């Protein structure tokens, strides 16, 4: 069985890297938890977009 990594590639190219940082300089624990919750929502949205669009290779840029 081949694994289709296009949705993951789509998410990685459209998500800001700071959303997944362990903790940002000067960030409180509450701010970190809120950022991570937002990142989870954004991840869900991007995976839905990728599924709806078919995540064709033309949409994935490096």
RAQUI-V382240 format. One record per residue. N is the residue number from 0. PHI is phi in radians with two decimals (NA if undefined). PSI is psi in whole degrees, -180 to 180 (NA if undefined). OMEGA is omega in degrees with one decimal (* if undefined). Layout:
n=N phi=PHI psi=PSI omega=OMEGA
n=N phi=PHI psi=PSI omega=OMEGA
//
This chain:
n=0 phi=NA psi=126 omega=177.1
n=1 phi=-1.53 psi=142 omega=177.9
n=2 phi=-1.69 psi=131 omega=178.8
n=3 phi=-1.54 psi=109 omega=-177.7
n=4 phi=-1.64 psi=2 omega=-179.0
n=5 phi=-1.03 psi=-42 omega=177.3
n=6 phi=-1.07 psi=-40 omega=177.6
n=7 phi=-1.12 psi=-44 omega=178.5
n=8 phi=-1.09 psi=-40 omega=177.7
n=9 phi=-1.05 psi=-47 omega=-179.7
n=10 phi=-1.09 psi=-47 omega=-177.3
n=11 phi=-1.11 psi=-31 omega=179.8
n=12 phi=-1.47 psi=-13 omega=-178.0
n=13 phi=-1.96 psi=-6 omega=-178.0
n=14 phi=-1.80 psi=137 omega=179.3
n=15 phi=-1.22 psi=132 omega=-175.5
n=16 phi=-1.08 psi=-29 omega=-179.6
n=17 phi=-1.15 psi=-20 omega=179.9
n=18 phi=-1.12 psi=-27 omega=-177.6
n=19 phi=-1.84 psi=8 omega=179.3
n=20 phi=-1.13 psi=145 omega=178.8
n=21 phi=-0.99 psi=-51 omega=174.8
n=22 phi=-2.81 psi=138 omega=-179.1
n=23 phi=-1.57 psi=152 omega=179.4
n=24 phi=-0.98 psi=129 omega=178.1
n=25 phi=1.37 psi=5 omega=-176.9
n=26 phi=-1.48 psi=136 omega=176.8
n=27 phi=-1.42 psi=166 omega=178.8
n=28 phi=-1.10 psi=-40 omega=179.3
n=29 phi=-1.13 psi=-42 omega=177.4
n=30 phi=-1.10 psi=-40 omega=179.2
n=31 phi=-1.10 psi=-44 omega=179.6
n=32 phi=-1.11 psi=-40 omega=178.5
n=33 phi=-1.14 psi=-41 omega=179.2
n=34 phi=-1.12 psi=-42 omega=-179.7
n=35 phi=-1.20 psi=-35 omega=176.0
n=36 phi=-1.14 psi=-42 omega=176.7
n=37 phi=-1.11 psi=-40 omega=178.7
n=38 phi=-1.08 psi=-39 omega=178.3
n=39 phi=-1.13 psi=-40 omega=177.5
n=40 phi=-1.13 psi=-43 omega=179.2
n=41 phi=-1.13 psi=-41 omega=177.1
n=42 phi=-1.02 psi=-47 omega=177.5
n=43 phi=-1.01 psi=-46 omega=-180.0
n=44 phi=-1.08 psi=-44 omega=-178.5
n=45 phi=-1.18 psi=-37 omega=177.0
n=46 phi=-1.15 psi=-38 omega=176.2
n=47 phi=-1.12 psi=-45 omega=176.6
n=48 phi=-1.02 psi=-45 omega=-179.1
n=49 phi=-1.07 psi=-42 omega=179.4
n=50 phi=-1.17 psi=-42 omega=-179.8
n=51 phi=-1.16 psi=-37 omega=-177.8
n=52 phi=-1.49 psi=-12 omega=-175.9
n=53 phi=1.41 psi=-2 omega=179.3
n=54 phi=0.73 psi=59 omega=179.9
n=55 phi=-1.20 psi=153 omega=-179.0
n=56 phi=-0.98 psi=-28 omega=179.9
n=57 phi=-1.15 psi=-27 omega=-178.9
n=58 phi=-1.46 psi=-14 omega=-177.9
n=59 phi=-1.72 psi=115 omega=179.6
n=60 phi=-2.09 psi=149 omega=-179.5
n=61 phi=-1.90 psi=NA omega=*
//
